[in-house]
Amino acid sequence: MSDTNVKPTDSVLMNYFKGLSAYIPNYQRSYEWGNDQIDEFMEDLFAETERDKESKYFFGPVVTTNDNEAHKQIIDGQQRLTTSVMLFAVIRNLLTKYGSGSEDARNIRSVIDTELIGGMDEYHKLTIIQTGDIKEDFEREIQQFNSEQVDNRLIIKKGRGAKGMGKVNKVHRAYNELLSKTQEYLGREEAVSDNERVKALKKLFETFVDHFFVVEIWAPDRADAFQIFQTINARGLDLSAADLIKSDFFGNSGRHHLEIEELWGRVQTTLGDLDMSEFIRYVWNFGYNFSQKRNLYKSLSKKIRDPDLILEFMKLLAKLAKPYAEMNNDPDANFLNADEDGKQALQIIHELNILGFKIYAPIYLSMVAKDYTTTEILAVLETVRSILARNKILGNSTNKLERLFAQVGHDLYTSFEKNADSITSIIKKVQVREPKDMLVRTALKEYDFSTDLRTARFILRTIENNKPAEKNLSNNLDVNVEHILPKNPRPTDLKAWGFTQEQHDDNLWRLGNLTLWYGPKNSAAGNTSFNEKKKNYKDSDVRLTRELVNYPEWTVKTIEDRTNRLTNEFLGIISN
């Protein structure tokens, strides 16, 4: 690949989208941004609205090629560009609602429709052309203006209607979150009249298209473009925040240089393969100021430059390295395993890790730093578990919770008092953000676990572990999810079970039809009758599975009743 064949250019989004006609090849992964990524993006955009006109925000690289075709192909950057089109649509739709008599609203809508989204008439082609499963829906629901849409949320298909709609649902959820965050911004701006809302939307729009910029790297063919993409995304090429912080600390360590270097080496050895930048960020977030990972070095380097402050921070990192390693399943750390409350706290930590949560870390680490007892740590973690599990089931973003947990960690760390009243106060502060039982119960009644086995295991394991059993199910890999009504029955099997195909599809992935099974494979009973399955279930090590032998038959009502019972039991446990 010759350097002269590659053309890098940087453009603010207004200039980049004007005249753009590019498509997302169908070999690319589909749209994947969830609420967390959307919220982080929008918070960055809101922050940028407060900066001066000369400020610029790097939105990331875009790798493209033509590969002998008329349209550009997007090789890297499709998540950001697709999100941009959705935000353009949100702003256009809200301007339609609030700006019927506003010239500013009409002008911005015209720019969006003709130049930034495009495709509204034969003279304006779509700037971003989707392919595959989302193409038709994306054009109809987002790119084309629909006067009935305006500020309505897009429909998320559920149950049988969700079959084959997973990729479309992701797009709809992202659009809905963009709409919610934009409406939240109007509230932040205290825009209560239509005229004020138009002004706020104009400010948001101009910030996005004039401040945000991308660097496009164009290559003449697909092979070159993929090489560039792989180079940009290769692990280990860029200096991490930890690398930069280490350089700063060593360079400014002064008379403490030997001790600081020894402490850094000790922390690094303890953490092993764990991400040191992430560890430092969690400690920074409870001890100083909240920071996203990408801003960590910038935030930290401004405040910790004095040798004494560097040494103090390094001592804190050294104290917390083992607890953090244990939090990340290091079997040699043995920090919490000293007593029964500590073991229960560690169990909760493992459960939260399995669900993919780490945002509780500032709370846990701050309590360790201030030498709270394992009983106090357990009490707070039980509340954290309840909030995170409920939000997971409801599909809520956790970005705001991450900030809340960092603030709670800061309060615990800086508090002059350590007593039962202070712990109770902290728990109440966190519980304000806890979704109510009614919402969770409603969600679990129809929850489709087919794409979320981790949550199914978590719920069933939590119920199982609440009572003494032959085995503890703390390890997610020890146990599999078993369908009681079989997953792929033959028509004759289905008839023997007494279910229609529709009833089977509607109930297969409901909580009441699921149990736990030890070993690498599910029950050997397979598609046999319920009575045959019970012969296997009666000897199970899992209490929940053994209890199935008490059911005389397996029907739609049985599944509904068991769903309600398991839901109530689960909510009772995590509410303790």
Order of alpha helices (4+ residues) and beta strands (2+ residues): beta-alpha-beta-alpha-beta-beta-alpha-alpha-beta-alpha-alpha-alpha-beta-alpha-alpha-alpha-alpha-alpha-alpha-alpha-alpha-alpha-alpha-alpha-alpha-alpha-beta-alpha-alpha-beta-alpha-alpha-alpha
